[in-house]
Amino acid sequence: MRILNSKLKKILSVAGVVTGVAFVVMRCIAKKKYPDSVYRNEPAERNPVENKKVEFVEDKNDPMNADGKRGHLKVVGTENYSPTFYEKYIKRLIDIVLSFAGLIVFSPIYAVTALAIKIDDPGPVIFKQKRVAQNKGYFQLVKFRSMSVNTPQNVPTHMLKNGGITKVGAVIRRTSIDELPQLWNIFMGNMSIIGPRPALWNQDYLTAERDKYGANNVKPGLTGLAQISGRDELEIEQKAKLDGAYADALRASSLSGLLMDTKLFLGSISCVLHSNGVVEGGTGAIAREIEKAEVQ
């Protein structure tokens, strides 16, 4: 028994040291990669309305954006948002710990998924896409590639006529495995575990709707209130209101923010297990706008 306990202690000690070293190395890499992930050295790629209040102006002469709307953003003011103590320190600490743990625990799934993607549709395993960050900045979101290599990058799934989803892609999207690489975005600081899902850089209407409720002021997340309340089945206006309700909870107090994050974390686990709200092709107002556009 003593020999067994001694071996167990040695194993745990070695595992602790390896984990600690891995954490330090990964934090160094994350800090080095962060500037590139937010286009810090590429001024032309930055969002011109970052830290500005905006509204959506419909204009039939504008090209259709990723929301199925024709129009553009108009600057109507300046943002002056200060994150709470919970957001800035406690929530960030939780994000770092949980994302690091996730990267380690899910590493076998990463390996199997990467291999399956390569076999099904040769090409890059990771898909990078420009998304809207906190305060309407931009960042590079990473996902497992679920689309064919020939699929356009900045078009939502519901706007693709032929879908473009591969066989493996359909599985990893239904199970949300395609989102797992975003744990790296969280570890770097682009995202949080809980928050509004990051909009595409050209989803101007969603961005403007979220601005009505201050939802763009908080860091985007892997999952959020809209995700456990309907996900793809919700219309843009409903999503924006739910994202605003989450932002209000964060602003209210540290306790309110912690309770909301805990509730949404547990709720998201249930949604993933039951694949709730995942509707490829879009629903509600989005689908109707696209249908009208195609008819015209």
Secondary structure as the mmCIF struct_conf table of DSSP 4:
data_model
#
loop_
_struct_conf.conf_type_id
_struct_conf.id
_struct_conf.beg_label_comp_id
_struct_conf.beg_label_asym_id
_struct_conf.beg_label_seq_id
_struct_conf.end_label_comp_id
_struct_conf.end_label_asym_id
_struct_conf.end_label_seq_id
HELX_RH_AL_P HELX_RH_AL_P1 ARG A 2 SER A 37
TURN_TY1_P TURN_TY1_P1 VAL A 38 ASN A 41
HELX_RH_3T_P HELX_RH_3T_P1 PRO A 43 GLU A 45
BEND BEND1 ARG A 46 ARG A 46
TURN_TY1_P TURN_TY1_P2 PRO A 48 ASN A 51
STRN STRN1 LYS A 52 GLU A 58
TURN_TY1_P TURN_TY1_P3 LYS A 60 ASN A 61
BEND BEND2 ASP A 62 ASP A 62
HELX_LH_PP_P HELX_LH_PP_P1 PRO A 63 PRO A 63
STRN STRN2 MET A 64 MET A 64
TURN_TY1_P TURN_TY1_P4 ALA A 66 ASP A 67
BEND BEND3 GLY A 68 GLY A 68
STRN STRN3 ARG A 70 ARG A 70
STRN STRN4 GLY A 71 THR A 78
HELX_RH_AL_P HELX_RH_AL_P2 PHE A 85 PHE A 85
HELX_RH_PI_P HELX_RH_PI_P1 TYR A 86 ILE A 90
HELX_RH_AL_P HELX_RH_AL_P3 LYS A 91 VAL A 105
TURN_TY1_P TURN_TY1_P5 PHE A 106 PHE A 106
HELX_RH_AL_P HELX_RH_AL_P4 SER A 107 ASP A 120
BEND BEND4 ASP A 121 ASP A 121
BEND BEND5 GLY A 123 GLY A 123
BEND BEND6 VAL A 125 VAL A 125
STRN STRN5 ILE A 126 VAL A 132
HELX_RH_3T_P HELX_RH_3T_P2 GLN A 134 LYS A 136
STRN STRN6 TYR A 138 PHE A 144
STRN STRN7 MET A 147 MET A 147
TURN_TY1_P TURN_TY1_P6 VAL A 149 ASN A 150
BEND BEND7 THR A 151 THR A 151
TURN_TY1_P TURN_TY1_P7 GLN A 153 ASN A 154
BEND BEND8 VAL A 155 VAL A 155
HELX_RH_3T_P HELX_RH_3T_P3 THR A 157 MET A 159
TURN_TY1_P TURN_TY1_P8 LYS A 161 ASN A 162
STRN STRN8 ILE A 165 ILE A 165
HELX_RH_AL_P HELX_RH_AL_P5 LYS A 167 ARG A 174
TURN_TY1_P TURN_TY1_P9 THR A 175 SER A 176
HELX_RH_3T_P HELX_RH_3T_P4 ILE A 177 GLU A 179
TURN_TY1_P TURN_TY1_P10 LEU A 180 PRO A 181
HELX_RH_AL_P HELX_RH_AL_P6 GLN A 182 MET A 188
TURN_TY1_P TURN_TY1_P11 GLY A 189 GLY A 189
BEND BEND9 ASN A 190 ASN A 190
STRN STRN9 SER A 192 ILE A 194
BEND BEND10 GLY A 195 GLY A 195
HELX_LH_PP_P HELX_LH_PP_P2 PRO A 196 ALA A 199
STRN STRN10 LEU A 200 LEU A 200
TURN_TY1_P TURN_TY1_P12 TRP A 201 ASN A 202
HELX_RH_AL_P HELX_RH_AL_P7 ASP A 204 ASP A 211
TURN_TY1_P TURN_TY1_P13 LYS A 212 GLY A 214
HELX_RH_3T_P HELX_RH_3T_P5 ALA A 215 ASN A 217
BEND BEND11 VAL A 218 VAL A 218
HELX_LH_PP_P HELX_LH_PP_P3 LYS A 219 PRO A 220
STRN STRN11 GLY A 221 THR A 223
TURN_TY1_P TURN_TY1_P14 LEU A 225 GLY A 230
HELX_RH_3T_P HELX_RH_3T_P6 ARG A 231 GLU A 233
BEND BEND12 LEU A 234 LEU A 234
HELX_RH_AL_P HELX_RH_AL_P8 ILE A 236 ALA A 252
HELX_RH_AL_P HELX_RH_AL_P9 SER A 254 HIS A 274
TURN_TY1_P TURN_TY1_P15 SER A 275 GLY A 277
TURN_TY1_P TURN_TY1_P16 GLU A 280 GLY A 281
HELX_RH_AL_P HELX_RH_AL_P10 GLY A 284 VAL A 295
#
